[in-house]
Amino acid sequence: MKTTTNSQYLKYYPDILTAKQAAEILGISQKTLYKAIRNKELHAVKIGREYRIVKSKLMQLLVS
């Protein structure tokens, strides 16, 4: 998938993603996403009991 296509696909998502939304975009389970967060492969911020992922950081992961 091209970067422009990724951007077009992701424009329907908010700038700050939930773990569920991020896992959906990456096509992985939430358990795998949480493992990536723990291993510092994906930057996330924990707010209360939930993680939030900045969409631009997720796009950087997809491009790299």
C-alpha positions as CSV (number, residue, x, y, z in Angstrom):
1,M,0.0,0.0,0.0
2,K,1.4,3.4,-0.9
3,T,1.8,6.2,1.7
4,T,-0.8,8.3,0.0
5,T,-3.2,5.4,0.1
6,N,-2.4,4.9,3.9
7,S,-3.1,8.6,4.5
8,Q,-6.4,8.4,2.7
9,Y,-7.4,5.3,4.6
10,L,-6.4,6.8,8.0
11,K,-8.1,10.1,7.5
12,Y,-11.3,8.7,8.8
13,Y,-9.7,7.9,12.1
14,P,-9.2,10.5,14.9
15,D,-5.7,12.0,15.5
16,I,-5.5,10.1,18.8
17,L,-6.3,6.4,18.5
18,T,-7.5,3.9,21.0
19,A,-5.6,0.6,21.3
20,K,-8.6,-1.1,19.5
21,Q,-8.4,1.3,16.6
22,A,-4.6,1.0,16.3
23,A,-4.8,-2.8,16.3
24,E,-7.5,-2.6,13.6
25,I,-5.3,-0.4,11.4
26,L,-2.2,-2.7,11.9
27,G,-4.3,-5.8,11.4
28,I,-3.1,-7.4,14.7
29,S,-4.8,-8.4,17.9
30,Q,-4.9,-6.0,20.8
31,K,-2.8,-8.4,22.8
32,T,0.0,-8.1,20.2
33,L,-0.4,-4.3,20.2
34,Y,0.0,-4.2,24.0
35,K,3.2,-6.4,23.6
36,A,4.6,-3.9,21.1
37,I,3.9,-1.0,23.5
38,R,5.6,-2.9,26.4
39,N,8.6,-3.6,24.1
40,K,8.7,0.1,23.2
41,E,8.2,-0.8,19.5
42,L,5.2,1.5,19.5
43,H,4.9,4.7,21.5
44,A,1.7,5.1,23.5
45,V,0.5,7.1,26.4
46,K,-1.5,5.6,29.2
47,I,-4.4,7.7,30.3
48,G,-6.2,6.2,33.2
49,R,-6.6,2.5,32.4
50,E,-6.4,2.9,28.6
51,Y,-3.6,3.5,26.1
52,R,-3.7,6.2,23.4
53,I,-1.6,6.2,20.3
54,V,-0.9,9.3,18.2
55,K,-1.9,8.6,14.6
56,S,1.3,10.2,13.1
57,K,3.4,7.8,15.2
58,L,1.5,4.9,13.9
59,M,1.9,6.1,10.3
60,Q,5.7,6.3,11.0
61,L,5.7,2.7,12.1
62,L,3.8,1.7,8.9
63,V,6.2,3.6,6.6
64,S,9.4,2.3,8.3
